Amino acid sequence: MRLLFLNPNTSAHLTDLGVAIARKVARPDTEIVPATGHFGARYISTRATAAIAGHAALDAFARC
């Protein structure tokens, strides 16, 4: 199985942390593909950053 771990903010560090957790709970044969937003906030804390993150998530998904 291939699993996309999509982090819509711009923090690669948070993506790495999330992927590490996902690898601990996923089946051994699961491929986890990390993706980090290319634009937007480093972390999502307001409605405005959440709206931008939605666009960043779609953009990151399209790049995969």
N, C-alpha and C positions, 0 to 999 in steps of 0.2 A: 504494500500500500504506500502511496505517496501522499504526504500531508503538507499543505502549505501553512506555515506559521507566519501570518501577516501582522506586522506591527505598524499601525498607521502613523505613528509619530516618527520623528527623525533621529531618535536615540538608538544607535546600533547596539549600545551596551544593554539596553532593555530588551532588544530583540535577542541578543545572545543569552541573557538570563532566562527568558521565556523558552527558548529552544532547549536549553539545558534541562529545564523542568519537564518539557514535553518528551524529551528523550528518555527520561527516567520512568515515565508512566506509559509510554508507547510500547507496542509489541516490538521485539527485536528486529523483525524484518521490515519495520516501517521506516521509510525514508522521509526525513523532515527537512523541508525546503524553507529556509528563512527568507523573509522579505521585509525591508524597512522602508518607510515612506521617504520619498525624495524631497518633499517640501512640507512645510507646516511647522508645528510646535515640537519642541523636544519632549514635552509631556502634555497630555490632554487634561485640562482642568477647568475649562469654561465651555459654555455653549458655542461660542465662536470657534474655539480650537477643535471642538467635536465636529462642527460642520466642515471645517477645513480637513480634518482627519478622514471624514467620509470620502471626500474627493481624493485625498492622498491614497486611501485604501484601494479605490477603484483604479487609480493610476498604477499602483504597485502590482495589483492583480493582472492588469493588462500587460505588464512587462514580463510576467512569469511565463 
